[in-house]
Amino acid sequence: PTAAPVFAPTPAPVVATTGAPTPRPSVATTTAPTNSPATIVDIAVGMSETFSMLVQLLQAADLVETLAGDGPFTVFAPTNDAFALALPGHAFDTMQKPENLESLQAILKYHVLAGTVLSADLSLDQTATTLEGSDVTVTSIDPVMINDATMITADVIASNGAIHVIDAVLIPPDLPAPTPALPRSEERRVGKECRSRW
């Protein structure tokens, strides 16, 4: 028999399930009115202490307009602390370079589902296809985990979908390798060479 979809957003992402449904997860929720005029991007900008790094990366990846659009979308949104851990030192700046646009877009799209998926829709071992094209999986229900990231706040409702705050950055399985940053000594050497040629 064909398994029923696990997530039920509208429009629904590609979803699969294994195992029986489990009880509704116990996570913190921040629910705004469903007719809230604030988009996912508006909410992220307004929560700068939590999402300023996410917003900066969305801008670098040219994805702000997408997530400010009609959607609906579900975003598993890493905190600033999560990005600082995943992209330490110069790595955060390096990911915003034009030569790493493909990798950056892949990472960010891997955090987004088409449709609105709320915490009540989740159960253990559910999978859903992200905008990046790869699947994410509900690997735990108490606490709720998406892949290796724990959901710390659920159901932040926007006018064009929902945000779930997570404590780690999700990495797609086939991520294009980013161009590494040069060591500072090498940056200075290359800079001198470029200036001498001009």
C-alpha positions in Angstrom: 0.0 0.0 0.0 1.1 3.6 -0.7 2.2 5.4 2.5 0.4 8.7 3.3 2.5 11.8 3.1 4.1 12.8 6.3 4.3 16.6 5.9 1.1 18.2 4.6 2.0 21.7 3.4 0.2 23.5 0.7 1.6 23.0 -1.9 3.1 19.9 -0.5 6.8 19.1 -0.9 7.9 15.6 -2.0 7.5 13.6 1.2 8.1 10.1 2.4 7.5 8.3 5.7 8.6 5.2 7.5 7.1 4.0 10.7 4.0 4.9 12.6 3.2 8.5 13.5 4.5 9.7 16.9 3.1 12.2 19.3 3.3 15.9 18.6 6.8 17.2 19.5 7.4 19.2 22.6 9.2 22.4 21.5 8.9 26.1 22.2 6.5 27.9 19.8 6.2 31.5 18.8 3.0 31.8 16.8 2.0 35.1 15.1 -1.4 35.7 13.6 -1.9 33.8 10.4 -2.8 37.0 8.6 0.5 38.6 9.8 1.8 41.0 7.1 5.4 40.0 8.0 7.1 37.7 5.6 9.8 35.2 6.5 12.5 37.8 5.5 10.7 40.5 7.6 10.8 38.3 10.6 14.4 37.3 10.2 15.4 40.9 9.8 13.5 41.9 12.9 15.2 39.1 14.9 18.7 40.4 14.2 20.2 39.1 17.4 19.2 35.6 16.2 19.3 35.8 12.4 21.6 38.6 11.3 24.1 36.1 9.8 21.3 34.3 8.0 20.0 37.5 6.5 23.5 38.5 5.4 23.9 35.1 3.7 20.5 35.3 2.0 21.5 38.7 0.6 24.8 37.4 -0.7 23.0 34.4 -2.3 20.3 36.6 -3.9 17.6 34.6 -2.1 15.9 37.5 -0.2 13.4 38.2 -3.0 12.5 34.5 -3.2 11.8 34.1 0.6 9.9 37.4 0.6 7.6 36.2 -2.2 4.2 34.5 -1.9 5.5 31.1 -1.1 4.5 29.5 1.1 7.8 28.2 2.4 9.0 26.5 5.5 12.5 27.6 6.7 14.7 25.7 9.1 16.6 28.8 10.2 20.0 28.4 11.9 20.9 30.9 14.6 23.9 33.2 14.5 25.6 30.9 17.0 25.0 28.0 14.5 26.6 29.9 11.6 29.5 31.0 13.8 30.2 27.4 14.6 29.8 26.1 11.1 31.7 29.0 9.4 34.4 30.1 11.8 36.9 32.8 11.2 37.1 33.9 7.6 34.9 31.1 6.4 31.8 33.2 6.8 33.2 35.9 4.6 34.6 33.4 2.2 31.2 31.8 1.6 29.8 35.2 0.4 32.4 35.5 -2.4 31.0 35.3 -5.9 33.0 32.2 -6.7 31.1 30.4 -3.9 27.6 31.5 -4.9 26.6 28.0 -6.0 27.7 26.4 -2.7 26.0 29.1 -0.6 22.8 28.9 -2.5 22.8 25.1 -2.1 23.3 25.3 1.7 20.5 27.9 2.1 18.1 26.2 -0.2 18.7 22.9 1.8 17.0 24.7 4.7 13.8 25.5 2.8 10.7 23.4 2.0 8.0 24.4 -0.4 4.8 24.8 1.6 4.0 25.5 5.2 5.0 22.6 7.5 4.2 23.1 11.2 5.5 21.1 14.2 2.2 19.2 14.5 2.9 17.8 11.0 6.2 16.1 12.1 6.8 12.5 13.1 9.9 10.3 13.5 11.7 9.3 10.3 9.7 11.6 8.0 11.6 13.0 5.0 10.9 16.0 2.8 12.6 17.3 -0.3 14.1 20.8 0.0 14.4 23.5 -2.6 18.0 22.4 -3.0 16.7 19.0 -4.2 18.0 16.7 -1.4 16.0 15.4 1.5 16.0 16.3 5.1 14.8 13.8 7.8 13.2 14.1 11.2 15.8 12.1 13.1 14.3 12.6 16.6 11.0 13.7 18.0 11.8 14.6 21.6 13.7 16.8 21.1 12.8 17.5 17.5 15.8 17.1 15.3 16.1 17.8 11.5 19.1 15.8 10.4 21.7 16.7 13.1 20.1 20.0 14.1 17.8 20.4 17.1 14.7 22.6 16.7 14.8 25.1 19.5 11.8 27.2 18.5 8.9 26.0 16.3 6.0 27.5 14.4 7.1 31.2 13.9 4.3 32.0 11.6 4.8 34.4 8.7 2.5 35.7 6.0 4.2 33.4 3.5 5.0 30.4 5.6 6.7 29.4 8.8 10.1 29.4 10.5 11.5 26.8 12.8 14.7 27.9 14.6 17.5 25.3 14.7 20.8 25.1 16.5 23.0 23.9 13.6 23.6 24.5 9.9 22.3 21.7 7.6 24.7 20.6 5.0 23.4 19.0 1.7 24.9 15.7 0.9 26.3 16.7 -2.5 27.5 20.2 -1.6 29.8 21.8 -4.2 33.2 22.4 -2.6 33.7 26.1 -1.8 36.8 28.0 -2.9 38.9 28.3 0.3 40.1 31.6 1.7 43.7 32.4 1.2 45.9 32.8 4.3 46.5 36.4 5.2 50.2 36.2 4.1 49.1 34.8 0.8 46.4 37.5 0.4 49.1 40.1 0.9 51.4 38.5 -1.6 48.7 38.2 -4.2 47.6 41.8 -3.6 51.2 43.1 -4.1 51.5 41.1 -7.3 48.2 42.5 -8.6 49.2 46.1 -7.8 52.6 45.7 -9.4 51.0 44.5 -12.6 48.7 47.5 -12.7 
